[in-house]
Amino acid sequence: MNQLSIQGKLLKKLNPESGVRKDGRGWKKQNFILQTENSFNNEICFQLFGEEKMVALNQIEIGEKIEVFFNLSSREYNNKYYHNIDAWKINKLDNTDNIDISGDENVAPF
């Protein structure tokens, strides 16, 4: 399978969210917006799960150039499909620091 990635600037970090899974375990996630150089539809919202990944995201400043590696998934609910764009690795492009956000917490809470 091909690896999906895209480059752009970190535009915004949204507020962290948390909840409880059906099995009683807690979860945390944070969304962030990447601005690409595309002429149209150039803002993409990614989500990442787990506190370790959220800490790694906070090491990146707004406006920094990054490459985001991600997985796409869809799920059906009430005859409608919902899509997720789950980030699992972020590389800073301005220097050699790479932020590895991969881990065991890459599972959605539902």
Gaussian input, Z-matrix of N, CA and C with variables (Angstrom, degrees):
# hf/3-21g

backbone

0 1
 N
 C     1     B1
 C     2     B2     1     A1
 N     3     B3     2     A2     1     D1
 C     4     B4     3     A3     2     D2
 C     5     B5     4     A4     3     D3
 N     6     B6     5     A5     4     D4
 C     7     B7     6     A6     5     D5
 C     8     B8     7     A7     6     D6
 N     9     B9     8     A8     7     D7
 C    10    B10     9     A9     8     D8
 C    11    B11    10    A10     9     D9
 N    12    B12    11    A11    10    D10
 C    13    B13    12    A12    11    D11
 C    14    B14    13    A13    12    D12
 N    15    B15    14    A14    13    D13
 C    16    B16    15    A15    14    D14
 C    17    B17    16    A16    15    D15
 N    18    B18    17    A17    16    D16
 C    19    B19    18    A18    17    D17
 C    20    B20    19    A19    18    D18
 N    21    B21    20    A20    19    D19
 C    22    B22    21    A21    20    D20
 C    23    B23    22    A22    21    D21
 N    24    B24    23    A23    22    D22
 C    25    B25    24    A24    23    D23
 C    26    B26    25    A25    24    D24
 N    27    B27    26    A26    25    D25
 C    28    B28    27    A27    26    D26
 C    29    B29    28    A28    27    D27
 N    30    B30    29    A29    28    D28
 C    31    B31    30    A30    29    D29
 C    32    B32    31    A31    30    D30
 N    33    B33    32    A32    31    D31
 C    34    B34    33    A33    32    D32
 C    35    B35    34    A34    33    D33
 N    36    B36    35    A35    34    D34
 C    37    B37    36    A36    35    D35
 C    38    B38    37    A37    36    D36
 N    39    B39    38    A38    37    D37
 C    40    B40    39    A39    38    D38
 C    41    B41    40    A40    39    D39
 N    42    B42    41    A41    40    D40
 C    43    B43    42    A42    41    D41
 C    44    B44    43    A43    42    D42
 N    45    B45    44    A44    43    D43
 C    46    B46    45    A45    44    D44
 C    47    B47    46    A46    45    D45
 N    48    B48    47    A47    46    D46
 C    49    B49    48    A48    47    D47
 C    50    B50    49    A49    48    D48
 N    51    B51    50    A50    49    D49
 C    52    B52    51    A51    50    D50
 C    53    B53    52    A52    51    D51
 N    54    B54    53    A53    52    D52
 C    55    B55    54    A54    53    D53
 C    56    B56    55    A55    54    D54
 N    57    B57    56    A56    55    D55
 C    58    B58    57    A57    56    D56
 C    59    B59    58    A58    57    D57
 N    60    B60    59    A59    58    D58
 C    61    B61    60    A60    59    D59
 C    62    B62    61    A61    60    D60
 N    63    B63    62    A62    61    D61
 C    64    B64    63    A63    62    D62
 C    65    B65    64    A64    63    D63
 N    66    B66    65    A65    64    D64
 C    67    B67    66    A66    65    D65
 C    68    B68    67    A67    66    D66
 N    69    B69    68    A68    67    D67
 C    70    B70    69    A69    68    D68
 C    71    B71    70    A70    69    D69
 N    72    B72    71    A71    70    D70
 C    73    B73    72    A72    71    D71
 C    74    B74    73    A73    72    D72
 N    75    B75    74    A74    73    D73
 C    76    B76    75    A75    74    D74
 C    77    B77    76    A76    75    D75
 N    78    B78    77    A77    76    D76
 C    79    B79    78    A78    77    D77
 C    80    B80    79    A79    78    D78
 N    81    B81    80    A80    79    D79
 C    82    B82    81    A81    80    D80
 C    83    B83    82    A82    81    D81
 N    84    B84    83    A83    82    D82
 C    85    B85    84    A84    83    D83
 C    86    B86    85    A85    84    D84
 N    87    B87    86    A86    85    D85
 C    88    B88    87    A87    86    D86
 C    89    B89    88    A88    87    D87
 N    90    B90    89    A89    88    D88
 C    91    B91    90    A90    89    D89
 C    92    B92    91    A91    90    D90
 N    93    B93    92    A92    91    D91
 C    94    B94    93    A93    92    D92
 C    95    B95    94    A94    93    D93
 N    96    B96    95    A95    94    D94
 C    97    B97    96    A96    95    D95
 C    98    B98    97    A97    96    D96
 N    99    B99    98    A98    97    D97
 C   100   B100    99    A99    98    D98
 C   101   B101   100   A100    99    D99
 N   102   B102   101   A101   100   D100
 C   103   B103   102   A102   101   D101
 C   104   B104   103   A103   102   D102
 N   105   B105   104   A104   103   D103
 C   106   B106   105   A105   104   D104
 C   107   B107   106   A106   105   D105
 N   108   B108   107   A107   106   D106
 C   109   B109   108   A108   107   D107
 C   110   B110   109   A109   108   D108
 N   111   B111   110   A110   109   D109
 C   112   B112   111   A111   110   D110
 C   113   B113   112   A112   111   D111
 N   114   B114   113   A113   112   D112
 C   115   B115   114   A114   113   D113
 C   116   B116   115   A115   114   D114
 N   117   B117   116   A116   115   D115
 C   118   B118   117   A117   116   D116
 C   119   B119   118   A118   117   D117
 N   120   B120   119   A119   118   D118
 C   121   B121   120   A120   119   D119
 C   122   B122   121   A121   120   D120
 N   123   B123   122   A122   121   D121
 C   124   B124   123   A123   122   D122
 C   125   B125   124   A124   123   D123
 N   126   B126   125   A125   124   D124
 C   127   B127   126   A126   125   D125
 C   128   B128   127   A127   126   D126
 N   129   B129   128   A128   127   D127
 C   130   B130   129   A129   128   D128
 C   131   B131   130   A130   129   D129
 N   132   B132   131   A131   130   D130
 C   133   B133   132   A132   131   D131
 C   134   B134   133   A133   132   D132
 N   135   B135   134   A134   133   D133
 C   136   B136   135   A135   134   D134
 C   137   B137   136   A136   135   D135
 N   138   B138   137   A137   136   D136
 C   139   B139   138   A138   137   D137
 C   140   B140   139   A139   138   D138
 N   141   B141   140   A140   139   D139
 C   142   B142   141   A141   140   D140
 C   143   B143   142   A142   141   D141
 N   144   B144   143   A143   142   D142
 C   145   B145   144   A144   143   D143
 C   146   B146   145   A145   144   D144
 N   147   B147   146   A146   145   D145
 C   148   B148   147   A147   146   D146
 C   149   B149   148   A148   147   D147
 N   150   B150   149   A149   148   D148
 C   151   B151   150   A150   149   D149
 C   152   B152   151   A151   150   D150
 N   153   B153   152   A152   151   D151
 C   154   B154   153   A153   152   D152
 C   155   B155   154   A154   153   D153
 N   156   B156   155   A155   154   D154
 C   157   B157   156   A156   155   D155
 C   158   B158   157   A157   156   D156
 N   159   B159   158   A158   157   D157
 C   160   B160   159   A159   158   D158
 C   161   B161   160   A160   159   D159
 N   162   B162   161   A161   160   D160
 C   163   B163   162   A162   161   D161
 C   164   B164   163   A163   162   D162
 N   165   B165   164   A164   163   D163
 C   166   B166   165   A165   164   D164
 C   167   B167   166   A166   165   D165
 N   168   B168   167   A167   166   D166
 C   169   B169   168   A168   167   D167
 C   170   B170   169   A169   168   D168
 N   171   B171   170   A170   169   D169
 C   172   B172   171   A171   170   D170
 C   173   B173   172   A172   171   D171
 N   174   B174   173   A173   172   D172
 C   175   B175   174   A174   173   D173
 C   176   B176   175   A175   174   D174
 N   177   B177   176   A176   175   D175
 C   178   B178   177   A177   176   D176
 C   179   B179   178   A178   177   D177
 N   180   B180   179   A179   178   D178
 C   181   B181   180   A180   179   D179
 C   182   B182   181   A181   180   D180
 N   183   B183   182   A182   181   D181
 C   184   B184   183   A183   182   D182
 C   185   B185   184   A184   183   D183
 N   186   B186   185   A185   184   D184
 C   187   B187   186   A186   185   D185
 C   188   B188   187   A187   186   D186
 N   189   B189   188   A188   187   D187
 C   190   B190   189   A189   188   D188
 C   191   B191   190   A190   189   D189
 N   192   B192   191   A191   190   D190
 C   193   B193   192   A192   191   D191
 C   194   B194   193   A193   192   D192
 N   195   B195   194   A194   193   D193
 C   196   B196   195   A195   194   D194
 C   197   B197   196   A196   195   D195
 N   198   B198   197   A197   196   D196
 C   199   B199   198   A198   197   D197
 C   200   B200   199   A199   198   D198
 N   201   B201   200   A200   199   D199
 C   202   B202   201   A201   200   D200
 C   203   B203   202   A202   201   D201
 N   204   B204   203   A203   202   D202
 C   205   B205   204   A204   203   D203
 C   206   B206   205   A205   204   D204
 N   207   B207   206   A206   205   D205
 C   208   B208   207   A207   206   D206
 C   209   B209   208   A208   207   D207
 N   210   B210   209   A209   208   D208
 C   211   B211   210   A210   209   D209
 C   212   B212   211   A211   210   D210
 N   213   B213   212   A212   211   D211
 C   214   B214   213   A213   212   D212
 C   215   B215   214   A214   213   D213
 N   216   B216   215   A215   214   D214
 C   217   B217   216   A216   215   D215
 C   218   B218   217   A217   216   D216
 N   219   B219   218   A218   217   D217
 C   220   B220   219   A219   218   D218
 C   221   B221   220   A220   219   D219
 N   222   B222   221   A221   220   D220
 C   223   B223   222   A222   221   D221
 C   224   B224   223   A223   222   D222
 N   225   B225   224   A224   223   D223
 C   226   B226   225   A225   224   D224
 C   227   B227   226   A226   225   D225
 N   228   B228   227   A227   226   D226
 C   229   B229   228   A228   227   D227
 C   230   B230   229   A229   228   D228
 N   231   B231   230   A230   229   D229
 C   232   B232   231   A231   230   D230
 C   233   B233   232   A232   231   D231
 N   234   B234   233   A233   232   D232
 C   235   B235   234   A234   233   D233
 C   236   B236   235   A235   234   D234
 N   237   B237   236   A236   235   D235
 C   238   B238   237   A237   236   D236
 C   239   B239   238   A238   237   D237
 N   240   B240   239   A239   238   D238
 C   241   B241   240   A240   239   D239
 C   242   B242   241   A241   240   D240
 N   243   B243   242   A242   241   D241
 C   244   B244   243   A243   242   D242
 C   245   B245   244   A244   243   D243
 N   246   B246   245   A245   244   D244
 C   247   B247   246   A246   245   D245
 C   248   B248   247   A247   246   D246
 N   249   B249   248   A248   247   D247
 C   250   B250   249   A249   248   D248
 C   251   B251   250   A250   249   D249
 N   252   B252   251   A251   250   D250
 C   253   B253   252   A252   251   D251
 C   254   B254   253   A253   252   D252
 N   255   B255   254   A254   253   D253
 C   256   B256   255   A255   254   D254
 C   257   B257   256   A256   255   D255
 N   258   B258   257   A257   256   D256
 C   259   B259   258   A258   257   D257
 C   260   B260   259   A259   258   D258
 N   261   B261   260   A260   259   D259
 C   262   B262   261   A261   260   D260
 C   263   B263   262   A262   261   D261
 N   264   B264   263   A263   262   D262
 C   265   B265   264   A264   263   D263
 C   266   B266   265   A265   264   D264
 N   267   B267   266   A266   265   D265
 C   268   B268   267   A267   266   D266
 C   269   B269   268   A268   267   D267
 N   270   B270   269   A269   268   D268
 C   271   B271   270   A270   269   D269
 C   272   B272   271   A271   270   D270
 N   273   B273   272   A272   271   D271
 C   274   B274   273   A273   272   D272
 C   275   B275   274   A274   273   D273
 N   276   B276   275   A275   274   D274
 C   277   B277   276   A276   275   D275
 C   278   B278   277   A277   276   D276
 N   279   B279   278   A278   277   D277
 C   280   B280   279   A279   278   D278
 C   281   B281   280   A280   279   D279
 N   282   B282   281   A281   280   D280
 C   283   B283   282   A282   281   D281
 C   284   B284   283   A283   282   D282
 N   285   B285   284   A284   283   D283
 C   286   B286   285   A285   284   D284
 C   287   B287   286   A286   285   D285
 N   288   B288   287   A287   286   D286
 C   289   B289   288   A288   287   D287
 C   290   B290   289   A289   288   D288
 N   291   B291   290   A290   289   D289
 C   292   B292   291   A291   290   D290
 C   293   B293   292   A292   291   D291
 N   294   B294   293   A293   292   D292
 C   295   B295   294   A294   293   D293
 C   296   B296   295   A295   294   D294
 N   297   B297   296   A296   295   D295
 C   298   B298   297   A297   296   D296
 C   299   B299   298   A298   297   D297
 N   300   B300   299   A299   298   D298
 C   301   B301   300   A300   299   D299
 C   302   B302   301   A301   300   D300
 N   303   B303   302   A302   301   D301
 C   304   B304   303   A303   302   D302
 C   305   B305   304   A304   303   D303
 N   306   B306   305   A305   304   D304
 C   307   B307   306   A306   305   D305
 C   308   B308   307   A307   306   D306
 N   309   B309   308   A308   307   D307
 C   310   B310   309   A309   308   D308
 C   311   B311   310   A310   309   D309
 N   312   B312   311   A311   310   D310
 C   313   B313   312   A312   311   D311
 C   314   B314   313   A313   312   D312
 N   315   B315   314   A314   313   D313
 C   316   B316   315   A315   314   D314
 C   317   B317   316   A316   315   D315
 N   318   B318   317   A317   316   D316
 C   319   B319   318   A318   317   D317
 C   320   B320   319   A319   318   D318
 N   321   B321   320   A320   319   D319
 C   322   B322   321   A321   320   D320
 C   323   B323   322   A322   321   D321
 N   324   B324   323   A323   322   D322
 C   325   B325   324   A324   323   D323
 C   326   B326   325   A325   324   D324
 N   327   B327   326   A326   325   D325
 C   328   B328   327   A327   326   D326
 C   329   B329   328   A328   327   D327

   B1=1.4509
   B2=1.5255
   B3=1.2987
   B4=1.4619
   B5=1.5199
   B6=1.3268
   B7=1.4528
   B8=1.5147
   B9=1.3133
   B10=1.4526
   B11=1.5209
   B12=1.3360
   B13=1.4597
   B14=1.5179
   B15=1.3241
   B16=1.4595
   B17=1.5249
   B18=1.3362
   B19=1.4566
   B20=1.5186
   B21=1.3165
   B22=1.4545
   B23=1.5160
   B24=1.3315
   B25=1.4644
   B26=1.5208
   B27=1.3369
   B28=1.4556
   B29=1.5215
   B30=1.3163
   B31=1.4609
   B32=1.5256
   B33=1.3395
   B34=1.4604
   B35=1.5203
   B36=1.3393
   B37=1.4654
   B38=1.5232
   B39=1.3072
   B40=1.4576
   B41=1.5248
   B42=1.3245
   B43=1.4599
   B44=1.5266
   B45=1.3236
   B46=1.4652
   B47=1.5303
   B48=1.3320
   B49=1.4601
   B50=1.5172
   B51=1.3368
   B52=1.4627
   B53=1.5152
   B54=1.3171
   B55=1.4515
   B56=1.5109
   B57=1.3338
   B58=1.4582
   B59=1.5168
   B60=1.3329
   B61=1.4624
   B62=1.5288
   B63=1.3172
   B64=1.4625
   B65=1.5212
   B66=1.3348
   B67=1.4655
   B68=1.5285
   B69=1.3387
   B70=1.4552
   B71=1.5148
   B72=1.3301
   B73=1.4686
   B74=1.5243
   B75=1.3076
   B76=1.4564
   B77=1.5192
   B78=1.3268
   B79=1.4589
   B80=1.5199
   B81=1.3281
   B82=1.4664
   B83=1.5113
   B84=1.3175
   B85=1.4591
   B86=1.5187
   B87=1.3198
   B88=1.4556
   B89=1.5169
   B90=1.3101
   B91=1.4574
   B92=1.5228
   B93=1.3261
   B94=1.4578
   B95=1.5177
   B96=1.3217
   B97=1.4581
   B98=1.5203
   B99=1.3285
   B100=1.4582
   B101=1.5211
   B102=1.3209
   B103=1.4654
   B104=1.5244
   B105=1.3345
   B106=1.4617
   B107=1.5211
   B108=1.3229
   B109=1.4605
   B110=1.5228
   B111=1.3274
   B112=1.4649
   B113=1.5203
   B114=1.3196
   B115=1.4633
   B116=1.5216
   B117=1.3299
   B118=1.4603
   B119=1.5189
   B120=1.3166
   B121=1.4692
   B122=1.5255
   B123=1.3181
   B124=1.4609
   B125=1.5265
   B126=1.3225
   B127=1.4581
   B128=1.5258
   B129=1.3347
   B130=1.4592
   B131=1.5222
   B132=1.3274
   B133=1.4593
   B134=1.5287
   B135=1.3358
   B136=1.4592
   B137=1.5210
   B138=1.3175
   B139=1.4596
   B140=1.5176
   B141=1.3325
   B142=1.4537
   B143=1.5149
   B144=1.3343
   B145=1.4561
   B146=1.5163
   B147=1.3127
   B148=1.4541
   B149=1.5144
   B150=1.3235
   B151=1.4616
   B152=1.5228
   B153=1.3407
   B154=1.4702
   B155=1.5216
   B156=1.3100
   B157=1.4646
   B158=1.5263
   B159=1.3304
   B160=1.4626
   B161=1.5274
   B162=1.3263
   B163=1.4682
   B164=1.5242
   B165=1.3346
   B166=1.4687
   B167=1.5253
   B168=1.3292
   B169=1.4672
   B170=1.5230
   B171=1.3123
   B172=1.4626
   B173=1.5226
   B174=1.3362
   B175=1.4647
   B176=1.5275
   B177=1.3165
   B178=1.4649
   B179=1.5202
   B180=1.3182
   B181=1.4587
   B182=1.5264
   B183=1.3234
   B184=1.4613
   B185=1.5281
   B186=1.3260
   B187=1.4573
   B188=1.5186
   B189=1.3415
   B190=1.4666
   B191=1.5219
   B192=1.3302
   B193=1.4603
   B194=1.5208
   B195=1.3337
   B196=1.4559
   B197=1.5243
   B198=1.3130
   B199=1.4593
   B200=1.5188
   B201=1.3286
   B202=1.4587
   B203=1.5255
   B204=1.3224
   B205=1.4587
   B206=1.5238
   B207=1.3260
   B208=1.4637
   B209=1.5220
   B210=1.3214
   B211=1.4605
   B212=1.5208
   B213=1.3133
   B214=1.4606
   B215=1.5182
   B216=1.3235
   B217=1.4595
   B218=1.5214
   B219=1.3188
   B220=1.4611
   B221=1.5179
   B222=1.3146
   B223=1.4576
   B224=1.5194
   B225=1.3146
   B226=1.4578
   B227=1.5208
   B228=1.3284
   B229=1.4546
   B230=1.5157
   B231=1.3210
   B232=1.4704
   B233=1.5222
   B234=1.3072
   B235=1.4725
   B236=1.5246
   B237=1.3056
   B238=1.4636
   B239=1.5217
   B240=1.3206
   B241=1.4571
   B242=1.5199
   B243=1.3213
   B244=1.4524
   B245=1.5244
   B246=1.3226
   B247=1.4613
   B248=1.5250
   B249=1.3111
   B250=1.4582
   B251=1.5211
   B252=1.3195
   B253=1.4593
   B254=1.5261
   B255=1.3336
   B256=1.4592
   B257=1.5250
   B258=1.3325
   B259=1.4704
   B260=1.5210
   B261=1.3485
   B262=1.4604
   B263=1.5250
   B264=1.3210
   B265=1.4708
   B266=1.5194
   B267=1.3378
   B268=1.4597
   B269=1.5215
   B270=1.3271
   B271=1.4670
   B272=1.5195
   B273=1.3293
   B274=1.4580
   B275=1.5179
   B276=1.3214
   B277=1.4568
   B278=1.5201
   B279=1.3297
   B280=1.4596
   B281=1.5199
   B282=1.3351
   B283=1.4609
   B284=1.5171
   B285=1.2994
   B286=1.4632
   B287=1.5237
   B288=1.3291
   B289=1.4649
   B290=1.5213
   B291=1.3040
   B292=1.4541
   B293=1.5142
   B294=1.3014
   B295=1.4514
   B296=1.5178
   B297=1.3267
   B298=1.4581
   B299=1.5193
   B300=1.3203
   B301=1.4558
   B302=1.5141
   B303=1.3232
   B304=1.4626
   B305=1.5242
   B306=1.3145
   B307=1.4567
   B308=1.5064
   B309=1.3163
   B310=1.4555
   B311=1.5181
   B312=1.3123
   B313=1.4533
   B314=1.5209
   B315=1.3206
   B316=1.4571
   B317=1.5223
   B318=1.3234
   B319=1.4527
   B320=1.5190
   B321=1.3244
   B322=1.4575
   B323=1.5278
   B324=1.3422
   B325=1.4631
   B326=1.5189
   B327=1.3026
   B328=1.4643
   B329=1.4886
   A1=109.22
   A2=116.29
   A3=121.33
   A4=110.64
   A5=115.06
   A6=121.22
   A7=108.83
   A8=116.87
   A9=120.94
   A10=109.25
   A11=115.72
   A12=120.36
   A13=108.64
   A14=114.69
   A15=121.12
   A16=107.82
   A17=115.71
   A18=121.27
   A19=110.10
   A20=115.01
   A21=121.13
   A22=109.71
   A23=115.24
   A24=121.58
   A25=109.22
   A26=115.21
   A27=119.84
   A28=107.68
   A29=116.10
   A30=121.39
   A31=112.07
   A32=116.43
   A33=119.44
   A34=109.90
   A35=115.75
   A36=122.39
   A37=106.53
   A38=116.55
   A39=120.58
   A40=109.72
   A41=115.83
   A42=120.40
   A43=111.19
   A44=117.05
   A45=120.26
   A46=110.78
   A47=115.15
   A48=122.18
   A49=108.04
   A50=116.10
   A51=119.99
   A52=109.23
   A53=115.02
   A54=120.43
   A55=110.25
   A56=114.88
   A57=121.87
   A58=108.51
   A59=116.64
   A60=122.39
   A61=109.66
   A62=114.77
   A63=120.37
   A64=111.94
   A65=116.67
   A66=120.01
   A67=112.78
   A68=117.37
   A69=121.46
   A70=115.47
   A71=117.76
   A72=120.22
   A73=109.95
   A74=115.70
   A75=120.47
   A76=112.06
   A77=116.21
   A78=121.68
   A79=108.96
   A80=115.38
   A81=122.60
   A82=107.72
   A83=115.84
   A84=119.91
   A85=109.41
   A86=115.03
   A87=121.34
   A88=108.05
   A89=115.79
   A90=121.94
   A91=108.86
   A92=114.86
   A93=119.94
   A94=108.64
   A95=115.51
   A96=122.06
   A97=109.15
   A98=114.80
   A99=122.68
   A100=107.85
   A101=116.26
   A102=121.11
   A103=108.03
   A104=115.71
   A105=120.98
   A106=109.50
   A107=116.18
   A108=120.95
   A109=112.10
   A110=118.13
   A111=121.05
   A112=110.46
   A113=116.81
   A114=121.28
   A115=111.89
   A116=116.94
   A117=121.83
   A118=109.17
   A119=115.76
   A120=121.15
   A121=111.25
   A122=115.69
   A123=119.79
   A124=114.28
   A125=118.46
   A126=121.18
   A127=109.07
   A128=116.04
   A129=121.70
   A130=108.49
   A131=115.98
   A132=121.61
   A133=109.32
   A134=115.99
   A135=123.15
   A136=108.55
   A137=116.19
   A138=120.36
   A139=109.01
   A140=114.61
   A141=119.48
   A142=107.91
   A143=115.18
   A144=121.88
   A145=110.62
   A146=115.63
   A147=122.28
   A148=112.80
   A149=114.43
   A150=120.38
   A151=112.56
   A152=117.84
   A153=120.43
   A154=111.01
   A155=116.07
   A156=120.13
   A157=110.88
   A158=116.41
   A159=119.84
   A160=110.62
   A161=117.23
   A162=121.43
   A163=109.65
   A164=116.44
   A165=120.36
   A166=111.05
   A167=117.37
   A168=120.77
   A169=110.69
   A170=116.81
   A171=119.98
   A172=113.05
   A173=118.55
   A174=121.94
   A175=111.49
   A176=116.71
   A177=121.72
   A178=108.52
   A179=116.30
   A180=122.04
   A181=110.55
   A182=115.43
   A183=121.33
   A184=108.05
   A185=116.58
   A186=121.84
   A187=114.47
   A188=117.70
   A189=119.86
   A190=110.30
   A191=115.18
   A192=121.14
   A193=108.51
   A194=115.51
   A195=120.88
   A196=110.57
   A197=114.81
   A198=121.89
   A199=106.48
   A200=116.05
   A201=121.89
   A202=108.82
   A203=116.14
   A204=122.51
   A205=106.77
   A206=116.75
   A207=118.62
   A208=112.21
   A209=114.35
   A210=123.46
   A211=108.23
   A212=116.08
   A213=122.58
   A214=108.55
   A215=116.16
   A216=119.84
   A217=109.18
   A218=115.12
   A219=122.06
   A220=108.32
   A221=115.31
   A222=120.36
   A223=108.62
   A224=115.06
   A225=120.94
   A226=109.23
   A227=116.23
   A228=122.67
   A229=107.51
   A230=116.92
   A231=122.40
   A232=112.26
   A233=115.70
   A234=122.12
   A235=114.16
   A236=117.98
   A237=122.43
   A238=107.81
   A239=115.67
   A240=120.36
   A241=110.22
   A242=114.83
   A243=122.48
   A244=107.97
   A245=115.64
   A246=121.70
   A247=110.60
   A248=115.44
   A249=122.43
   A250=108.79
   A251=115.31
   A252=122.10
   A253=105.65
   A254=115.64
   A255=122.17
   A256=111.11
   A257=116.00
   A258=121.04
   A259=109.20
   A260=116.58
   A261=119.93
   A262=112.31
   A263=117.59
   A264=120.69
   A265=108.52
   A266=115.81
   A267=121.82
   A268=108.00
   A269=116.30
   A270=122.17
   A271=108.68
   A272=116.50
   A273=120.07
   A274=107.64
   A275=117.92
   A276=121.45
   A277=112.51
   A278=118.51
   A279=121.64
   A280=112.85
   A281=117.22
   A282=121.03
   A283=108.33
   A284=117.21
   A285=120.10
   A286=113.66
   A287=118.45
   A288=120.07
   A289=110.01
   A290=116.81
   A291=122.27
   A292=108.38
   A293=116.08
   A294=121.82
   A295=107.35
   A296=117.23
   A297=121.42
   A298=108.15
   A299=116.24
   A300=120.33
   A301=111.00
   A302=117.27
   A303=119.21
   A304=109.06
   A305=115.33
   A306=119.40
   A307=110.89
   A308=115.57
   A309=121.41
   A310=112.86
   A311=118.39
   A312=120.43
   A313=112.06
   A314=118.28
   A315=122.77
   A316=111.90
   A317=116.85
   A318=121.29
   A319=108.97
   A320=116.01
   A321=120.96
   A322=109.29
   A323=117.70
   A324=120.32
   A325=113.87
   A326=119.61
   A327=120.80
   A328=111.13
   D1=141.00
   D2=179.42
   D3=-73.86
   D4=147.92
   D5=175.12
   D6=-84.56
   D7=132.15
   D8=177.54
   D9=-95.78
   D10=131.38
   D11=176.01
   D12=-152.28
   D13=158.89
   D14=178.30
   D15=-151.23
   D16=150.29
   D17=-179.39
   D18=-112.27
   D19=151.90
   D20=177.36
   D21=174.99
   D22=-164.46
   D23=178.51
   D24=-108.81
   D25=141.17
   D26=174.48
   D27=-68.87
   D28=115.18
   D29=-175.88
   D30=-93.22
   D31=-40.72
   D32=-172.99
   D33=-159.53
   D34=145.23
   D35=170.60
   D36=-111.89
   D37=122.44
   D38=179.33
   D39=-84.01
   D40=164.95
   D41=-177.78
   D42=-63.86
   D43=140.41
   D44=176.53
   D45=-62.13
   D46=151.14
   D47=176.91
   D48=-126.27
   D49=155.58
   D50=176.87
   D51=-148.08
   D52=162.78
   D53=179.93
   D54=-170.95
   D55=-167.30
   D56=-178.94
   D57=-126.51
   D58=131.62
   D59=176.95
   D60=-72.78
   D61=169.20
   D62=177.41
   D63=-59.78
   D64=-30.63
   D65=-179.23
   D66=-85.21
   D67=4.48
   D68=176.29
   D69=93.10
   D70=-9.56
   D71=178.32
   D72=-77.76
   D73=144.66
   D74=178.06
   D75=-80.84
   D76=158.44
   D77=175.76
   D78=-140.46
   D79=154.77
   D80=175.26
   D81=-135.26
   D82=142.14
   D83=176.22
   D84=-144.96
   D85=159.87
   D86=175.68
   D87=-144.25
   D88=135.58
   D89=175.57
   D90=-98.21
   D91=150.81
   D92=173.71
   D93=-143.23
   D94=156.67
   D95=-176.36
   D96=-111.01
   D97=129.06
   D98=175.25
   D99=-106.24
   D100=131.47
   D101=175.79
   D102=-102.83
   D103=119.34
   D104=-179.59
   D105=-95.39
   D106=178.20
   D107=179.33
   D108=-92.31
   D109=8.58
   D110=177.43
   D111=-63.44
   D112=149.87
   D113=179.64
   D114=-71.54
   D115=-36.17
   D116=-178.02
   D117=-125.07
   D118=151.84
   D119=178.69
   D120=48.11
   D121=55.01
   D122=-173.04
   D123=-96.03
   D124=9.08
   D125=176.56
   D126=-115.48
   D127=127.68
   D128=-177.93
   D129=-123.88
   D130=130.91
   D131=178.10
   D132=-96.29
   D133=119.98
   D134=176.66
   D135=-106.84
   D136=153.95
   D137=172.02
   D138=-121.98
   D139=150.04
   D140=173.30
   D141=-137.48
   D142=144.28
   D143=-176.75
   D144=-112.09
   D145=140.96
   D146=174.50
   D147=104.67
   D148=140.77
   D149=-177.37
   D150=-62.50
   D151=-37.69
   D152=179.07
   D153=-59.46
   D154=-41.57
   D155=-179.72
   D156=-69.79
   D157=-35.21
   D158=178.20
   D159=-66.14
   D160=-39.57
   D161=177.05
   D162=-62.86
   D163=-42.70
   D164=178.77
   D165=-62.56
   D166=-41.37
   D167=178.36
   D168=-61.01
   D169=-38.09
   D170=-178.27
   D171=-70.22
   D172=-8.19
   D173=174.02
   D174=-81.00
   D175=-6.64
   D176=-178.36
   D177=-105.39
   D178=132.14
   D179=-178.95
   D180=-88.23
   D181=149.76
   D182=174.09
   D183=-57.41
   D184=135.03
   D185=179.51
   D186=94.30
   D187=-12.55
   D188=178.98
   D189=-71.28
   D190=144.04
   D191=176.21
   D192=-80.92
   D193=130.58
   D194=-177.57
   D195=-139.63
   D196=161.79
   D197=169.10
   D198=-117.37
   D199=127.63
   D200=-178.14
   D201=-108.68
   D202=127.16
   D203=172.93
   D204=-99.20
   D205=136.70
   D206=-170.56
   D207=-151.36
   D208=165.04
   D209=172.90
   D210=-117.68
   D211=144.04
   D212=174.00
   D213=-104.05
   D214=140.44
   D215=175.12
   D216=-148.11
   D217=158.67
   D218=177.96
   D219=-135.42
   D220=152.00
   D221=173.65
   D222=-143.86
   D223=150.35
   D224=-178.16
   D225=-99.35
   D226=137.76
   D227=175.31
   D228=-146.28
   D229=120.20
   D230=-179.89
   D231=52.98
   D232=46.60
   D233=177.13
   D234=66.54
   D235=16.58
   D236=174.55
   D237=-123.50
   D238=150.29
   D239=179.56
   D240=-108.16
   D241=137.49
   D242=179.82
   D243=-120.78
   D244=139.36
   D245=-175.32
   D246=-110.19
   D247=146.94
   D248=174.50
   D249=-125.11
   D250=142.85
   D251=173.23
   D252=-119.79
   D253=99.16
   D254=-173.22
   D255=-97.78
   D256=112.95
   D257=177.23
   D258=-75.40
   D259=137.40
   D260=177.25
   D261=-126.95
   D262=-9.05
   D263=176.47
   D264=-157.90
   D265=141.09
   D266=176.71
   D267=-130.48
   D268=127.56
   D269=174.24
   D270=-109.94
   D271=129.78
   D272=171.46
   D273=-74.82
   D274=136.24
   D275=-178.62
   D276=-98.25
   D277=-16.31
   D278=-178.12
   D279=-77.24
   D280=-21.94
   D281=178.62
   D282=-148.61
   D283=-166.64
   D284=-174.22
   D285=-93.02
   D286=2.38
   D287=-179.99
   D288=-73.82
   D289=125.01
   D290=174.88
   D291=-112.46
   D292=134.90
   D293=179.59
   D294=-105.44
   D295=106.79
   D296=-179.67
   D297=-89.57
   D298=112.90
   D299=-179.38
   D300=-107.47
   D301=14.07
   D302=178.47
   D303=-73.56
   D304=151.93
   D305=-179.75
   D306=176.05
   D307=-172.86
   D308=-177.23
   D309=-77.26
   D310=-14.09
   D311=-174.41
   D312=-90.29
   D313=28.54
   D314=-177.67
   D315=-85.23
   D316=19.17
   D317=-176.99
   D318=-103.59
   D319=131.00
   D320=178.06
   D321=-67.53
   D322=153.23
   D323=-175.50
   D324=-77.16
   D325=1.70
   D326=-177.63
   D327=-126.29

